[in-house]
């Protein structure tokens, strides 16, 4: 049986370009995506709905039964489910790019919603709860597309939104040396962020490839 990475997907319709966690072409390893019914961006990001934990566990168990060697998710806010999911599953669980924070010297975070991501999420990642966080501008193109689950995303406008957040981050906290993109839909814009800020950029796709390569062979 071929090992694969199991990806727990939010229940969304917005486009998944290459680099996005929802696009199989974003990965060098085999992956399988599985939607968690009812797990909307609003319920996960803004409501932090604890009732979704069991559906995530159930869906993850089915992926493991099918041969998943590790599990991840399509939303960085699911770091709050990191420990319960890991406790429930016999394979490694990497819910969020925020897990990278504890490996970095002076990181800062770009998130889809700066009003919703806070110290509780950082603590769940094992990170310093004072790590600087900047969100996309409220009601900007990319935030609306993702959180309101719109059918279209303009890549140029989306890139500009993420770069704007990154520039605000380093302007406010110039001591930030590394940037972590919380949102799993932001990796397509990571190179633009790195060019604009002259800092290394980490995200869910880079984290998953690092962790997958570190897994012992089946």
N, C-alpha and C positions, 0 to 999 in steps of 0.2 A: 504494500500500500504506500502511495506517495504521501509524504508528509506535507501538510499545508498549514498556512496561517488562517485561523478563523476570525472573521471580522463581523462584529455585531453592529449592524447598521440602524441608525435612526430611520423612522418611517417618513421619508421625504420624497420630493419630486424635483428639486432643483438640479441643474446640470452637474455632471461629474467629469471635469476635464482631466487630462493626464496630469498627475501630481496630486490630485485629490484622492483621499483614501477610498472613495467609492469606485474608482476606476482601476480595473485589474492591471492595466498597462503601467500603473505607478510602481509596480513591484517587480523585483528580480526573482522572487520565490513564488511558488504556487499559493494562491489564496482562494478562499471561498467566502462570499458575502452572504449574510443571513439577516433579513430585516426583523426587528423586534416590533411587532404590530402595536400601534398606538403610541410609540415612543417619538413624539413630535419634538422639534426643537424647543418649542415653548415649554413643554412639560419637563424637559431635561435641563435647559439652561436657566429659564426664569422661574420655574416653579419648584425645581429640585424635587420632583415627585418621587417619594420613597416607594410608592406602590409599584414603580417600574422595576424595582430590584429583582423580584421573583421572575418576571418575564425575561429579564436579561440572563438570569441564572439558567432558566429552562432552555432558552435558545442556545446558550453557550454549551450546555451539556449535550445537546443534540449535535453540535459541531464536533465536540470531542468524541462522541460515539462514532461519528463519520470519519474520524482520523485527524482532527486538528491537533497539532503539536504545541500550539500556543494560541492565545486569544487576545484580541484587541477590540477597540470600539471606535466608532466614527464621531465621537464628540469628547473633547478634552475635559468637559465638565463632569464626565463620568468617572473622574478620579475619585469621587466620593463613593463609588461602588468598588474601588480597587480591592480593599481588604475583604469585603464580603464575597466578591467574585472569586478571589484567590482562595479563600477558605472553602468555597464550594466546589472547586475544580481541581483535578489532578495534574494540570499542565500550567506552565507559566501564564500569567495574565499581565498585560501591559495596556492599561486603559487609556493612558494619556501621555502626551509629550511632556507634561509637567513632571513626570518621573525623572526627566533628564536634569532638572534643576539642581538636585543635590550633588551632582557630579561637576557642577560649574563653579567658577570662582566668584564672579560678580554678575549674575544674570538679571535680565529683566524680561517681562512677559508681555506679549501682544495677544489680546483676547477679542473675541467677537463682541463681548458685552462687558464693559468695565464696571457696570453697575451691579452685575451678578457674580462675577468672579472675585473671591476674597481670600482672607487668611485661612478659612476652613479648608478650601481647596488646596492651598499650599501645604498645610499641615498633613492632609491626606496623602500628599505626594512625598512626604518626608522632607520637605523643603523649609527654609527659613520663612516664617509667615510675614516677614517684612520685605520680601522681594518686590521690587517695583512692578506695578501692573498698569498698562494703558489699554483702553478699549478702542474699538473703531468709533468714529464719530456717530453719535446717536442719529438714527434714521438715514445714515449714508447708504449708498447703493448696495454694497455688499452685505451690510448688516440686515437691511430689509429683505434682500434676496434669501438669506440663510434663515433668519428667525421667523420670517413670514412665509417661508417655503414657496417662493415665487418660481415660475417656470423658466425664467431666463436670467442669465448673468452676463454682463458685459465685461470681458476679461480686462480691458484697459481701465475701466472705471474701478473694477475690483482691485486691481494692482495698485492704483493710485490711493485707494482707501487704506490698504494695508501699509503702504510706504508712508503715508501721512501719520498713521498711528506710531510707526517705528521712529519717525523723526521727532514726534512729540515726546516719545519715551526718552531718547538720548538727549534731547534738549533739556528736559526736566531733571534727568538723572545722568549727567555725563560720565559718572563713574561706572555705569553699566558696560560690561565688556563682552557679554554674549547675549543674544536674543533668542528666546524660545517662543515659537508660535503655538499658542494653545489650540487654536482652531484647526481641525483636520482638513478644512477646505482651503487653508492658506498656503500650503507648501508650493503650489504653482507660482507663488509670488515671492518665494524665499530669496531667489537670486537678486531680484530687484531691491529687496530690503537690504541685503548684504552690500550691494553697490551704494545704496543711498546712505547707509550708516557706517560703512567700513568696519563692520563687526561680523563675526561668524554667526550664522543663524541655524538653529536646531528646530526640528518639527517632528510630527508623528512618523512621517515616512523615513526620515533619517534614523530616528530612534528604533523603529521596527527592524530596519536592516541591520543595525548594530546588534540588537538583542538576538535576532534570528541567527546571525553568523556565530554568535557565542554559544548557541545551543549545542549540546553534544549530539553527534549523529544518532539517528534512530537505531 
